[in-house]
Amino acid sequence: MEKIHDEKRRIKAIYKQEGCPFRIYVALMVDKQSYQISKYKHIHTCLRVYKNPDASALWIVEKMGDFVRSQQGSSVWPLRDELGMAHHLEASTHKLYRARNIVTGHYGGVLLSTVSMDANCGMFPLAICICEVENNDSSGFFLSVLHAFLGDVDDVTFMSDRRKGILNALKVHWPQAKTRCVEVHYLESDEFKLSLHMNVNNFEEHVDDKLRITTYMQTYAHMIHLVPDKSTWPDVSGEKLWPPYKHTKSSRLAKERKRDPIEEPNNKMVNTFRCSICNGMGHNKRSCKENLATADKRKSQKRTYVVTMTTTASRAIFAASSKNVASSSQNNAP
């Protein structure tokens, strides 16, 4: 679109292609924040334009911020494809990189966190840790501090994504703890309602004390204070604490977007090699065993070359050379 009148109180816009009757007129309302369409002619005779310079990097972050966060470590091509499917928009590669840098930030690091469940099956935060990478040292430090804060807890279970650093640290600092992996579960609401209705008479007898209202109120009896503003932080003497460095991977970035566990796999056709000699899959004729065996037999056999005369001129030259050889041999005879 091309703006004819772009003022504070009114905006008039038309399409850039000549001959298109599309027109729109908007005016500023009394609240000084929103606009009202006064005239609108929605007839189009031109093709759709997918490049819009008004779609800035900040606009892409606002619309696609969650998608960019879910694609950590990948290139900008999944963002380009998702932006085209969701908003029918094409953005330059430079703009996509700026949008990704706004979301990811200029610093790296990994946020380790530990949460528990309250009596209402809600998430209750326990501790967080900002480290450079997720490895044995960082996970061991985090779980050692957590163990010093909570002390020895009987019958505790840790659920994680089974990273090696976490499992190794649990063996050292929480040897008696049980471990489970995180999975996605679904519960049919009809079956749950039916079982609840059948056991409604003695339902409270089977409820653990940790899931009662009194336990829930004790959990949130103390206020969870938010992190104060940076300006209120006290001055700490000693070595300055710098943010984690952002490491750039040397390998090729992934071009396909990461799918959620509940999504269906990408059933694309995978190109495989078919041998033209044995019709086998996974190799070609150069690496075929039958072809290699045949090639070894050919190398062991002696080859005889036969000269063929295809033209009259070549035959005449061969005959003349044969006569010269014969005459020279007679002259040299004893």
Protein Blocks (a to p, Z undefined) as FASTA:
>chain_A
ZZfbdcfkbccdddfbghiabdcdddddfkomaccdfbdcfbdfbdcdfbdfklcfklmm
mmmmmmmmmmghiafklmmmmmmmmnopacdfklmmmmmmmmnopaecdddddddddfko
pacdfbdcddfbdcfklmmmmmmmmmmmnopaehiadddehiaklmmmmmmmmmmbccdd
dddddddfklmmmmmmmmmmmmmmmpcfklpmklmmmmmmpccdddddfklpccdedjdd
ddddddddfbdcdfbdcddfkbccddddddddddfklopghiafklpmklmmmmmmmmmp
ccddddddfbfklmmmmmmmmmmmmmmmmmmpZZ
